[in-house]
Amino acid sequence: MHALVAARLGDAEMALRYLRETAATDLDLDPNSAGGVRIAGLGALWQAVMRGFAGLDLRGDALEIDPRLPPQWRSLSFRVCWRGRSVAIHIAGRTVQATLVEGGAMEIRIAASTRKLTPGATLEVSM
């Protein structure tokens, strides 16, 4: 959660440090572990990347993306299901592409700018 908060505050260096610490819990060899994974830690990693770095927010009347990728990351791509729709998101540098893969037209908010996303169309927004 510290990584998520740091990413949303724009402190990419601190966010990456916390993200690496959380990932290391399951990825680094631990002689005291039986080799299992900690599902809560994996969930926290997902939230840090999606909600923190991608700025994904599913709560409002529109799907929201407000990315804050670390400078070391060239891009981030993912799909999200939102209210019966499937949306493919690609973030690269200061550009966000959103494609409505399945479902009816919808509104999407990218960096505080609301746009209409139509089926099969790719919306590209430069920030």
N, C-alpha and C positions, 0 to 999 in steps of 0.2 A: 504494500500500500504506500510505503514511502516513495518508491519509484514512481508510482502513478501521480502522487501529489507533486513531486519534484518536476516531472515532465509537464504537468499542467501549469506549473509556475514558470516554466521556461528554463529550468536549470538542467540542461541535458547531461552535463557531466555528473552531477549528483544522481540523477535518475538512472543513468547507465551503471553507476557504481552499485546502487541498490539492486538493480536488475541482475547484475552479475553475481552478487552475493546470494540472491534468491535462487538463481539457476544453479550455482555451485553446490547448493544443498543436495540436489539430486544428481548432478552430473559428475562431481568430483568423487574420486574413490574414497570411501570411508571405511576403515577397518572395523568400525563398530556397527556398521549397518549390514543388514541382510540383503542389500541390493534392491530394496523396494523404492518406490517413489512416494512422495508426499503430495497427495491430490490437492490439498489446500494450497500448497506452495505453487503447484502448476497452475491452479486457478488464479493465484495472485500474479503470476508471470503473464498470463493471458490478459488480465485486466490492466496491468501496467502498460503492455504494448498497445492494446486496442483502445482503452479509455484514456490512457496517458499520452503515448506517442502519436497515435492516430487521431486522438480527440473524439472518439466515437461516443455519441450520446443517443440512446434509444428512447428516452423518456417523453419527449415532447410530441407536438403535432406533426413534426417533420424529422426525418432522419438527419442527424447532425454529424459533421466531420470538421474538426478544427485541428489539423495536424501540427505537431511539434517534433518532427523527426530529428534525432541527433545528427550532427553534421557528418559523422562517420558512416551513416546509413545512406545508401544511394536510393533505395526505394522500399516500399512496403505494399504488398498486395494481399487482399483477403476478400471473402464474400461474407455477406451478412444477410440474415433473414429478418425482415421487419414487416410486421403486419401482413403476413401472407405473400410478401414479395421477396425476391432474391436480387440482391444488388452486389455487383462486383466493383470493388474500389481499388484503385491503383494510385499511390502517392509517390511522386518522384520529385525531389527538390522542392520547388515552390508551386508545383502543378498537381492537381487532383483530377483524376478521371473517374467517373461513375457511370456504370452501365446497368440499366434495368434489365436483368436477364429473364425474370419471370414475374408476372403480376401486372396490375393496372398502373396507370400513370400516378405519380406521387410528387410531393415536394421534398426537396433535399436542401439542407442548409450547409453550405461550405464556407467556413471562415466568416460567419455572420451574414452571408449573402444567400438568400433563398431563391432557388431555381426550380423549374418543373422538369422532372425526369420522365421521359416517355418510353414505352416498351421498345427494346432493341436499340435505342439510341444511346450514344456515349456523349456525356456532358464533360467538357474539359474546362476547368477553372484555374487560372493563374492567380496566385496570391501575391 
